[in-house]
Amino acid sequence: MTLWLLIASVACGFCLSIPLAVARVSSRRWISGPVWFYTYVFRGTPLYIQLLIFYSGVYSLHVVRSVDLLEHFFREGLNCTILAFALNTCAYTTEIFAGAIRAIPYGEIEAARALGMSPWVARDVNAATYASFEAFGIAAVLYACIAFALVGLFRLCENRWLAFLRPMGH
C-alpha cells in the first residue's frame, strides 16, 4: 500500500510539475505569479499540516459536501493523502525543473538558434526516429559510467591520502 501511495503521488506530482515549471519561468507575471505562490505555500508549510487541511479542513466546507463527487473523494483518507503528497511533490519538483530551465546559459540557446534549431527540434527528431528511449538510455549509461569512475577515483584518492585516518589494528 505504501509503495502504491508513493508511485501514485510522485507520478501525479511529476506530470503536473512540468507545465508548472514552464509557467514558473515565464516572464509574464500573471502566469508565473500564481505558480510562485503555490510553490511558496506548499514548500513553506509542513506536510503534516497539509494532510490535516486536506483531510479535515476541506471536507468540512459546505461547498465540498454539497457536490457528491467532491464529497465522495474527500471522504476517503487515501484520496486526501494522495492529493496532499502529489501537490507537495509537485511544488518541490516544479522548483527543481524551473531552476534547471533557468540554469541553461543564454549562450547555449543562442548557439542552438544559430545552428537552425527551433524550440521543437527535439520533438521533430523524436517523431522522425522514435528513438527517445534509446537516447535517454545512452545518456543514463554515460552518466552512470562517469559517476562510477568518479566514485572509484575518489576512493583511490581517499585510500592514498587519508590512510592515516584509518584505525590501527591491534
Summary of the structure (lengths in Angstrom):
residues: 170
radius of gyration: 23.2
end to end distance: 49.4
largest distance: 75.3
contacts: 405
relative contact order: 0.10
helix: 82%
strand: 0%
